[in-house]
Amino acid sequence: MVKNVTARYWIVASAVCAAMAALPLAGIAEVSKDLVVRQLLATVHAFRTLYVENITERLQRVGIQPKEDWMRDDHAIMLPFQFVKVAGQEIKSLVKNVDVGLVSLTPLYSVNFPKTEAEVAALQKLMANPNLKVVTFTDGKEFKGISPDFAIEQSCADCHNHHPNSIKKDFKKGDMMGAIVVRLKR
């Protein structure tokens, strides 16, 4: 049995190596960029979702609220968008050619508008089909990916609806409010 497993391992390993050798190098580079972007988006999305569902919602029940000015209030925590922004800054401090953030066509702050026409087009593509998990694309000297950012809880929608900078006031739980974006510089 062990010999069969070992033999199968070497056959599969040899096949994988042969397939990799057959791929053109440019194709490998594009595949790896796409894979990196998808993995980063999945990671950020998972951490943001867990933060909302397991931290903010739970702490609200005991009187600790997510607030925009959370640093000034000992009984407050950062908002989910701030969590993504701070995590993105930490990632960038560790990996200089990676930018992680949020984009929206109706952002609360102008810094969160898409930075290029290609980002606008990708965001519109997601909005037209919110079931898409990720859209990846090359944009000048960057390879990018965006993933829909939904109002996970009604409190997310309420925060946006009541914010003085909000230009859209009718978000509901489950609505796509924008996207998480990853930008890889070449």
N, C-alpha and C positions, 0 to 999 in steps of 0.2 A: 504493500500500500504506500509506504513512504517513497519507494522508488518511482511509483506512478505519479505521485504528487510532485516530486522533484523533477521528473521528466516533463510533466505538464508545465511546471513553473518555467523551465528553461525554454520550452517551445514558445510559450506566451511571451516571455521576456525577449526572445530572439525576434519574434514577429513584431513586437512593439518597436524594438530598435531598428529593424528593417523599415518599418513604416515611417519612423521619424527621419531616417536617413534619406528616404525618398521624397520627403517634403522639401520644397524650396525654402531657403533661409528667410526670405521676406515673408512668406506665409507663416512661418513659425513665429516671427516677431509680431505679426498682426494678431495671430491667435492668442499669443501670450498677453498682449495688451488688452484684448477683449476679455480674456479670462481674469486678469488682474482687476479690471474695472468692475466686472460682474461680481467678483468675490468681495471687493471693497464695498460695493453698493449693498450686497446681501448682509455684510457685517454691520454696516452703519444702520441699515433698516432694522435688523434684528435688535441691535442695542437700543435704538430709539423706541421701538415697540415695547421692549421689556421695560424701559425707563417709564414710559407712559402707563402701562398696564400694572406693573409691579411696584413702582416707586411713587409716582405722582398720585395715582388714584388711591393707593393705600394710605399715603400720608395725609391726603385731604380728609380722610375719615377721622383723623386725630387732630385736625386743626392746623396742619402745616400745609401751606398753599404754595403752588408754583407761582412765582411773580417775576415780572420783568426786572425789577430792582431788588432781586433776591439777596444781593450782597449786603444790603443795608438792613435786612430784617433777619434776626436770629431764628425766626419761626417760618422761614420761607426757603424754597429750593428753586433752582433754575427752571425755566420753561423748557419744554422739549426741544424747541428750535435752538435755544441757547446751548443745550446739551450737545446737539449735533455740531453747532458752530465751534464750541470749545474742543470737542473731540477732533474736529477737522483741523483746528490750530495745532493740537498735540501731534496729530499724524504728520502735518507739514513740518513741524519742528524735528521730527525723526526721519522723514523722507522728503527731501526738498522739492522733488519734481512732482508731487502729488498735492492736489487741492480738493478738499471735500467741502461741500456747502449745500445750500438750499436755493432753489430758484422758483419763481412763480410769476404768472402774468398779472396777478393781483396781490403783490407783496405788501406787507406792512411797512417795509423800509426799502428805499430805492436800491440799496446795495444788493438786494435779492432778486432784482430783475435779471433775466437771462443776459449774459455778457455779449453774445453774438447772435446773428441771424440763424445760424445753425442750431444754437440752443433753443431759440424760439420755435423753430420748425420741429425739433425733437419733442419739445414740451407740448406743442399742438398735436403732434402725433399721439402722444400718451393721452392727452385729454380726449381725443377722438376715440380712443380705444383703451380705457383704463385697465382692461384685463391684461394688457401688455405688462410684463414684469420689468423689462429693461429695454432701453433703446441705446445702442452704442453707435458711435460715428467718429470720423476724423474731421477735425475742424482746424484748418491751418496747421500749425505746428503742435497741436495737441490731439490726443485721442481721448474721447469723452464718453461717458455713459450717464444716463439719468434713469431714475426709478420713481414711480409715483409715490407721492407723500399724501396719505389720506388722513382725514380727521378720525383718529382711532377711537376716541371717546367723544361724547357730546361736549365735554368740557373744552376740548380742543376747538371745536366749532364755535362755542360760546365766546371763548377768549378772542378769536379772530373777529367775530361778529360785533363785539362790544369795544374793540380797540379803536381809539380815536383816529388812527391812521388808516383804518380799513376802508377800502373802496368797495368791498363786497360784504354785505351784511346778512346773507341768508345761507351760510354754510350749515350743513347738518352732519351728524355722525356718518362716516362712510364716504363723504364727498372728497374728491381729489382737490387738494388745496395748492398743490405745486409739485415739486420733485426734489429728490436728493440728487445731487450732481457730483460726479468724480471727474476731475480733469488731470490727465497725465501729460506732462510736458515731454517732448521728444528730446 
